[in-house]
Amino acid sequence: CTYPNCKKTFSCIYNLRSHYRIHSTERPFKCDSCQQSFSRNHDLKRHQKIHLGIKPYRCTKCDRTFGRLDALKRH
C-alpha cells in the first residue's frame, strides 16, 4: 500500500484495491436493512449477520452465543 504510514502488502491486486478503500471515503457495499455502508464486501457480510440473528459461536461455560468468533474470545 502506498498510503502514508501504511505498511500493508498484498500479493493479489484485487486485495490491494479493496484495501485502498479503507483509506478513502468510498463505501460501495450498503446494507439493505439499515443503510450502513462498508468499504469491503466481507465487512458487509459480517455486518448482515446482526440483522439475520446468526450467532454460530457458543461459549462452552455459559451457553451465551455470539455472531463473531472474536467476540466469543473477548467474552
N, C-alpha and C positions, 0 to 999 in steps of 0.2 A: 504494500500500500504506500502511495506517495504522499498521503495526508500528513501534515506536520505532527510529529511526536507519536505517530502510529507505526509500530514495528511489525505489524501482521504481514505474513507472506502466504501466498496461495499457489498451488501447482496448477489449478484449473482457473481459466479466465472467467468462467461463469461465477465462481465463488468470489473472485476479486470484485467483479461488478456488483454482486449482491452486497458485499461488504462496503463498498463505496457509499451505498445508500444510507448506511448507518451515520455517516458523517454529514449527509445532506438533509434537506427537509423533504426529500422525495419519499412518499409513503403510498405506493401504488396498491397495497393489499388492504382492503377495507372489510371490516366485519359487517355483515348484513343485519346483525341483531342490535348492535349498539353504535355503529358508525365509527368506532375506534379504528385507526389505521396503523399500518406497520410497514417497515422498510423491507422485510423479508417474508415470504410466504410461510416459512417454517414458524415464524413468530405468530402469524395469524392463526395457523392451525392449532398451535399450543393454546392461544387465547380462546379459540372457539370451544374448547373443552369446558370452559367455565359455563357457557350457555347450555351445553348439552348435559352437564352434570356428570361427565365422565371422570371417575376417580378410581383408577385401577390400582393405586398403591395403598396398601393397608398396613398399619402398624401392628406388629405381632403381639405387642404388650397390652394395647388398649382398644384395638379394633377400629380406631379412627382411620378414615380414608382420605386420600389426597389426590389431586389431579396431576401433580408433578412429583417426580422422584426426589428432586432437590428439596421440596417442601417436607416430604417424609423424613429425609435425612436431618433437616433442621429441627424437626419435631423431636 
